[in-house]
Amino acid sequence: MSSAAANLRILHLEVDPSQGDGDYRILVDNTMVKYISIDGGNSDTDDMCFPPVLIPMLPAFPGGEWNTGQVSKDMSSDRPTYICLDKERNTSHNRSFVASSMAPKFPSPTIAKFARFPWEINYFDHETEAYRWIEGKGLEPKFLGHLTEEGRIIGFLLEKVEGRRACPDDLKLCQAITSKLHHLGILHRDLNRHNFIVNSDSVVLVDFECARRCQDTQLFEQEPISLERQLNDESGRGGFIPNTSDVAS
């Protein structure tokens, strides 16, 4: 299969403007997903961010069973070529994608949180475990199930809770739910205003990827101290959820 002959759609991309390298999540022929890393120096940074220009420049896809590949410049031909193919890749990046979604098996909108690239997948194991710790305690949106891609878990679906982000007037509500979490022996460790969803006189917490079990009373005392400052923070740290999009079940 050549990249020119295949039907390619770039689902997600991440380009480092300082180094000129990029990572891509590509849907091939509407049936399979491949993850491509392109080393810096193969193309102009603007072209790396523009799929209609980038896709024709990709070298032909090699045959065989692979889902991650690295593209570098062949020194003899001065053309891009694949130098590494593998079934999985893992690095130290830490980021995920969150979207409001319509899933076929659920009549109401859901929240999908999933890995865009293979190195992000491991972070969902911990957050899934955190949702098990607090399940049924009334602190969180309902955990609906996992998202899979070609047989491996890449994320999960949550109930979409209607509401707004917290503001300074919600300080007591936010302090109360934080206290309930602490009584379960859990530190949230990311209490920004976007991680509280307020609806009238109720509130839920979201985003538990940094949460940890803890027995240190001093840490439990310190975490709520920053709440007032966080609720007044207008920097946008911790937001936002993109518009509704379809996801696979």
C-alpha positions in Angstrom: 0.0 0.0 0.0 1.4 3.4 -0.9 0.5 6.6 1.0 -0.5 8.1 -2.4 -2.9 5.3 -3.2 -4.4 5.0 0.3 -7.3 7.1 1.6 -5.6 9.0 4.4 -7.2 11.4 7.0 -5.1 13.0 9.7 -7.1 12.8 12.9 -4.7 14.5 15.2 -1.3 16.2 14.8 1.3 17.7 17.1 4.2 19.7 15.6 7.1 21.1 17.6 7.9 24.5 15.9 11.3 24.7 17.6 12.5 21.3 16.4 10.3 20.9 13.3 9.3 17.4 14.1 5.7 16.1 14.3 3.5 13.3 15.4 0.4 12.2 13.5 -2.6 10.0 14.1 -3.8 8.9 10.7 -6.9 7.0 9.6 -6.1 4.7 6.6 -8.9 3.7 4.2 -11.5 4.3 7.0 -10.4 0.9 8.5 -7.1 1.2 10.4 -5.2 3.8 12.4 -1.4 4.4 12.1 0.8 6.7 14.1 3.6 8.4 12.2 6.4 10.5 13.7 8.3 12.8 11.2 11.7 14.0 12.1 12.6 17.7 11.7 14.2 18.8 8.5 11.9 16.8 6.2 9.5 19.7 5.4 8.7 23.3 6.3 6.9 23.6 9.7 3.8 25.2 8.0 3.6 22.2 5.6 3.8 19.8 8.6 0.7 21.4 10.0 -1.3 21.4 6.8 -2.6 17.9 5.8 -3.4 18.6 2.1 0.3 19.5 1.6 1.8 16.9 4.0 -0.1 13.8 2.9 1.3 13.7 -0.7 4.8 14.2 0.7 4.6 11.0 2.8 6.7 8.1 1.6 4.9 4.9 0.5 3.6 2.8 3.4 5.7 -0.3 3.9 3.9 -3.7 4.0 3.6 -5.9 7.0 1.9 -5.6 10.4 2.7 -2.2 12.0 0.9 0.7 13.5 3.7 3.1 14.4 6.4 4.4 12.1 9.1 7.0 12.1 10.0 9.0 9.0 13.4 10.6 8.5 15.4 11.9 5.5 17.4 9.4 3.5 20.9 10.9 3.2 21.6 9.2 -0.1 18.4 10.4 -1.9 17.6 13.4 0.3 14.0 12.1 0.4 11.8 11.1 3.4 11.8 7.4 4.2 10.6 5.1 7.0 13.5 4.2 9.3 11.5 2.5 12.1 8.3 0.4 12.2 6.7 -1.1 15.3 3.5 -2.3 16.8 3.6 0.2 19.7 5.6 3.2 20.9 5.9 4.7 24.4 7.5 8.0 25.4 7.3 10.5 28.3 4.6 12.8 26.8 1.5 13.5 29.0 -1.6 14.8 27.3 -5.0 13.6 26.3 -8.0 14.7 24.3 -11.4 15.5 25.7 -14.6 16.0 23.7 -18.3 16.1 24.1 -19.5 13.2 22.0 -22.5 11.2 20.7 -21.9 7.5 21.1 -24.3 5.0 19.4 -25.0 3.0 22.5 -26.0 6.0 24.6 -29.0 8.2 23.9 -27.6 11.3 25.6 -24.3 13.2 25.0 -21.3 11.8 26.7 -17.8 13.0 27.4 -15.0 11.1 25.6 -11.5 11.2 27.0 -9.0 9.4 24.9 -5.3 9.2 23.8 -4.5 10.8 20.5 -1.1 9.0 20.4 0.2 5.7 21.8 2.4 7.3 24.6 -0.7 8.8 26.2 -2.5 5.5 26.7 -0.8 4.5 30.0 -2.2 7.6 31.8 -5.7 6.3 31.4 -5.0 3.2 33.5 -4.5 5.4 36.6 -7.5 7.6 36.0 -9.7 4.6 35.4 -8.5 3.3 38.8 -9.3 6.6 40.4 -12.9 6.4 39.1 -13.2 3.0 40.8 -12.1 4.5 44.1 -14.9 7.0 44.1 -17.6 5.1 42.2 -21.1 5.6 43.7 -20.0 8.3 46.1 -21.8 11.2 44.3 -18.5 13.0 43.6 -18.1 12.3 39.9 -19.8 11.8 36.5 -20.9 8.2 35.9 -18.2 6.1 34.3 -19.8 4.5 31.2 -17.1 2.3 29.7 -13.9 2.2 27.8 -13.1 3.3 24.2 -11.1 0.8 22.1 -9.1 1.0 18.9 -8.1 -2.1 17.1 -8.6 -4.2 20.3 -6.7 -1.9 22.7 -8.1 0.5 25.2 -7.4 4.1 24.3 -9.7 6.0 26.7 -13.2 6.1 28.3 -16.6 7.6 28.2 -18.2 9.5 31.0 -21.7 10.8 31.6 -22.0 14.4 30.5 -23.0 16.5 33.5 -24.7 19.7 32.5 -23.5 22.8 34.4 -20.9 25.5 34.4 -17.3 25.9 35.6 -16.9 27.0 39.2 -16.6 30.7 40.1 -15.6 32.5 43.4 -19.2 32.4 44.6 -19.0 28.5 44.6 -16.2 28.4 47.1 -18.2 26.6 49.9 -19.6 24.1 47.4 -16.1 23.3 46.1 -14.7 23.1 49.6 -17.4 20.6 50.6 -16.9 18.2 47.8 -13.1 18.4 48.2 -13.5 17.5 51.8 -15.6 14.5 50.8 -12.9 13.4 48.5 -10.3 13.8 51.3 -12.4 11.7 53.7 -12.0 8.8 51.2 -8.2 9.2 51.5 -7.8 10.7 48.0 -5.9 13.9 46.9 -7.2 15.4 43.6 -4.0 17.3 42.9 -5.5 19.5 40.1 -8.2 21.6 41.7 -8.6 24.3 39.0 -12.0 25.9 38.4 -12.7 23.8 35.2 -12.6 20.6 37.2 -15.6 21.5 39.2 -19.0 21.3 37.3 -21.6 23.3 39.1 -25.4 22.9 38.5 -27.6 25.1 40.8 -26.6 24.0 44.4 -24.7 20.8 43.4 -21.2 20.1 42.1 -19.2 17.2 40.8 -15.4 16.8 40.3 -13.7 15.7 37.1 -10.2 15.0 35.8 -8.7 12.5 38.2 -5.5 11.6 36.2 -3.4 13.2 38.9 -5.4 11.9 41.9 -3.5 9.8 44.5 -4.4 7.9 47.6 -2.8 9.6 50.5 -2.4 9.3 54.3 -0.5 12.5 54.9 -2.8 14.9 56.9 -0.6 17.8 56.0 -1.2 17.4 52.3 -5.0 17.1 52.9 -4.8 20.4 54.8 -2.8 22.1 52.1 -4.9 21.2 49.0 -8.0 23.3 49.9 -5.8 26.4 50.6 -5.4 27.2 46.9 -9.1 26.8 46.1 -10.0 30.5 46.4 -7.1 31.5 44.2 -8.0 28.8 41.6 -11.7 29.9 41.5 -10.5 33.5 40.7 -8.1 32.3 38.0 -9.0 33.6 34.6 -6.0 32.2 32.7 -8.0 29.3 31.2 -5.7 26.7 32.8 -7.6 23.4 32.8 -10.2 24.3 30.1 -11.9 23.5 27.6 -14.1 20.8 26.0 -14.4 21.0 22.2 -17.8 20.9 20.5 -19.7 17.7 20.0 -18.1 15.1 17.7 -18.9 11.5 16.9 -16.8 8.8 18.5 -16.6 5.0 18.0 -18.2 2.8 20.6 
